[in-house]
């Protein structure tokens, strides 16, 4: 079965190529901000009419592309020609997509981009990877790339990015065939937590590495150092990079930990059932917000879902309002007096002693199987 698959390689541009890449980032960023500002002004001017009649005005992707052509001919904007036209058009396409999602109430209004954050530009289709070099428009001599994994599949699109730690990467999306794993007779329910990251209905628990807490003191120190630096100075730029390196370490370690766990779960089970959590709502609890943000529950769901599709597994999420923690898995009695601090509780109906998280994972499994059987997904 064909799936979209992403390869990410680190690239090592020369000094001249770095300057050219910075120009590309700047051009793409300018185009995004220029046309976003136009759309924003139009939206604020016609807000009432737009919201009542659900109109979008004349600002479509094709209208923006026509204006982009005229914009590049202006004398004070000839520097836009330093960037490949396809990359500028891809930026407009991303903006149009973000704008559409705002009107569909999927995301908020698009943000303006700045030169201090992560930078990127897209290369739609025209690139070649050969002899450990990537060849893209405006870079005929090729950029050195570390090809740690062989690239396979039909090329779709590539994105070059620069992190806040001054590292350059290229992400290449290809379409390739991924062979599903053999079907196995194993179902599992998982409960996501903070003390333990994942608790499985078969009793297996995956620990929470608590990376934010581990690096908290280093982060505080680097943030204090940054706050003492003079704005726009070179020392401040260096301090920002040092702080970004710690954040990058946390991010990479967390993602690696989650990848290992989700791969193990999808390899060992045929049916995986989880609970659909309202993470945004739970983050409103300021006593738990830091701990919840550190565990990346949404990333766990995302990885289980796409890895399940790749491997031919069934991944299902039950309703978030199902009382998985409060229900006894033996007699279905619901303990409405259960609080968050009660990690072990005794069922007053059948006298079963229940571990809160393990009990929740078993209830999630049973409810998920009932849902799947009701629609005929599994027998």
N, C-alpha and C positions, 0 to 999 in steps of 0.2 A: 504494500500500500504506500502511496506517495504522501510525504509530509514535508513541510517546510522545516529545514534544519539550519542552525546557525553555527558558523565557525568564527572564532575570535582569535586574531593573531596580534602580537605586539610588533610594531614597526619602528624602524630606527632611521628617521630622516636626517640628512645632512643639514648643516647650518643654513645653506641656501634654500633647501627644501622646507625647513622649519619656517622661514620667512614667507615662503609661498603659501604654506598651509595656514599661517596666521592671517594672510590676506583672504584666503578662502573662507575661513571662519568669520572674518569681519564682514565680508560681502553678504554671506548667507544671513548673518545676524542682522545686518542693516535692512535687508529685504524683508525679513520677518517683522521687525519692529516698524518699518515704514508702512507696510500694508495693514498690520494689526492696528496701528494708530488710525489709519483711514477708516477701518471697520468700526473701531471703538467710537470715533467721533460721529459716524453715521448712526450707530446704535443709540448713543446718548441723545442725538438730535431727534430721532424718530422712535424713541423707546416705546411710547404708548401705542403707536400704530403697529409697530413690529410685534409687540406682545399680544395685542388683541386680534390681529389678522394673521399672525404667524408668518409674516413675510421677511425675506432676507435682503431685499433691495437688489442693487446691480452688482454687488461684490461677490462674484463667483470666481472660481479658479481661472476660468478662461478669460474673464475680464481683467484679472490681475496680470495674467501672462501678456496680454496685449499692451497693458500699461508698462510692464517691465521692459518690453522692447523699446518703447518710447523713452523710458527712463535712462536706459543705457546710452542713448544718443545725446543726452544732455551733456554739455561741456564739463560741468562740475561733478559729473558722476561717471566719467569715462573709466574710472578705476574699477567699476563693476565688471569690466571685460577681463580682469585678471582671474576671475572665477569662471569655471565651466557653466554654460547656460543651463545644462541639465540639472546641475546642483541647485541653481537659483530657482528653477521651476519646481524641483522637488520640495524646496522650502515652502513655496506657495501652496503646494499640494498638502503638506503637513498642516499648514495654517488653516486651509479650508476645512480639513478634517477636524481639527480642534474646534473650529468655529461651529461646525455642524453639531458636534457632540455637546457644545454648550447649549444650543437651542433644543437639543433632545434631553437636556437635564441629566446627561451622563457625567459631565465634568463641569467645573467652573469656567469662568471666562479665561481665555488664554493669557499667559503672562508675557511681559516683555523680557527679552534676553539681555544679559549683560556679559561683559568680557571677563568677569572674575570667576564665573562658574564653569561647568563642563562645556566644552565646545565640540561641535560636530557638523558635518555636512554629508549629504547623501550622494552616491554615484549610481544612478539608475542604469544598470546593464553594461556600460562600456568600461570594462576593466579586464585585466589579464594577470594571472599569477604564474610566473615562470622563473626558474633558477633562483629561488629565494628572493624574488623581487616582485612587487606589485606595480603594474603599469595602469595608470588612470589618466584621464584627460588633464592636460597642462603639466604632466610629469612624465615626459617621454623617456627620460633616463631611468625611470623606475625607482621605487623606494624599497630599501632593504627590509625584509620581513622575516620573522622567526616562525617558520612553518613547522610547528611541533606536531601537527596532525595533518595527514594527507587530505587534501580537499577533494570531495567527491560530490557529484550531483550537478544539476542544471542551474547555472547562475541566475539569480533573480535581481538582487540589489546588494550594494555594499555601502557601509557607513564608516567614515574615518572620524575618530574622536580624539580629543585631548583631555586628560583628566586634570583635576586640580593639583595633582602631584607632578605635572609636566611629563606625563607618559603618553605615548601615542599608540592607538590601536586601530585595527580595521576589523569590522564585523561583516561577514559575508553570509547572506541568506541564500541557500540553495534548495532546490526541490529534489529529494532523493527518496528511494524506497527503503523503508525500515521494516524488517521482518519481525512479526509478532512472536512472542514467546509461546511455548506449548501451554495449553490449558491445564490448570491444576485445580484440584478440589480443595480450595482453602478460601474461606471468607474471614474478614476481620473488620472490627469496628475500632475507630481511634478517637480518643478524647485529647484535645489540645490543652495544655496547662502551662503554668509558670514554674512551679517547683520541678516537675518533670515536663519536658517539652512535649512528648507524645506518650500516651498510655494506651496500649493495645488491649483488646478484649481477651487475648490469649495470655495476658500477664506480662508481656514484654514491655519494658519501659526504656525510653530514650531520654538521656539526661539533657538538661538545659545548661549550656556552657557559660551563660551569663557574661558575655564578652564586654558589654557596656560597663558592668560593675568592675570587671578585671582591669580595664583601662581608664577607669573614672579619674583616678588621681593624676595620671599622665595628661589626660585631657584638660583637667582643671589648671594644671601647671602651664601647659602650652597656651591655653586661652588667656591666662593672666599675662604671660609674656607678650602675646599679641596685642593685648589692650594697652600696653605701655609704649608701643612703638608709634612713631610719628606717622600720621596718615600720608599715603602716597610715597613713603620712603622705601628704599631697597631693603632695609632691615625688616620692615613690615611685610614686604613680599616674601622674604625668606621665612619669617615666622608663620605666615599663612600656609606655606608649603609644608612646614614641619607639623603643623596641626592637621593638615589634610592627610598626611602620611598615616597618622594614627587612625583617623576615621576610615581610611582605605584598608588598613589592617583589620579593623573590626568588621567592616563590610565583607571583605574577602573571606575571613575566617568563618563568619556566620553563614555565608552562602555555601562554603565548602562543607560545613557541618550538616546543613539542611540537605544538600545534594546527596550525601552519603546515606542519610536516613531515608529519604524518599526513594532512592534507588533500591535500598534493601527491602522496603515495604512493598514496592511494586513488583519486585522480583519474586517474592515469597508468597504473594497472595493473588487470587484471581478476582475477588470482589472486595473493594475497599470502601468503607462507609465512614463518613465524617459528619460533623455538625456544622451547619452554616452559621458562623458567628458574626455578630454585629460589632466588628472591631472598632469602627469609628465611634459608635456609641459607648463602648467600654472604655475608650480612651478619655472620656469625660470624667472618669473617676481618677482624680489627680494623685491618689495614693498608689494607683496601679499603672498609671500611664507610662512611666519610664520602663517598668518591667514588661508591659505588653508590647511596647515599641521595640524592645530588644529581642523578642522571640520570633517576630516576622511570621505570624500565622497566615497572612494572605499569601506570602511567598510559598509556604508549605502547601496550601491548597492549590496554587498555580502549578507547582512542580508535580504534585500527585496527579493532577488532571491531565497534563500533556504527556507525562511519562506513561500514564495508564493507557492513553490512546495509542501511543507508539507501540506498546507491548501487548496490545489486545486485551487489556484488563477493563473491568467495570469500576468506575469511580462515581460514587453517589453521595450527595449531601442531603441530610434530613433538615426539616424545618428548625429554625433557630429557637422557636418558642416551645419545642418539645422539652419536658422536664426530665432530662436525662440524669441529672445529679440527684434529684429529689425522689425519683421512683425506685422502689426496690425491684431488682431484677428477678426475684424469686416469686413474689406475689403481686407485683404491680401496685403496691400501696405507695401513695405519694405523701412524703413528709414535708409539709409546707413550712415547718418551723426550722428547717435546716438552714444554717448560716454558712458564710464563706470560711469561717475558721474551723468548722466541723469537718475534719479530714476522715474520720472514721465514725460511723453512726450505727445504732442498733434499731432494726425495724421493729416497731411496736406491734405489728400485725403478725409476723411470723418468727420474730426473735432472731433473725439472721443478722450477723455482724458484717457490715459492708464497708469496704474501702471506697471512699467517695469517687475517686478517679476511675478505678477499675470497674466499679458499678456503672458509672456513666458510659464507659466504652462498651460494656455489654448491652446496655439499653439502646445505645446508638446502633449497634449491630442488629439487634432484634427489630427495631423500628425500620431501619433501612431495608432489611430483607422483606419485611411486610410491604413496604412501598414498592419494591422491585417486583415482588410476586403479584401485586395487585395490577400492575401494568403489563405483566407477562414478560419482563426483561430476563428473569431467571426462573427456573423451575425448582 
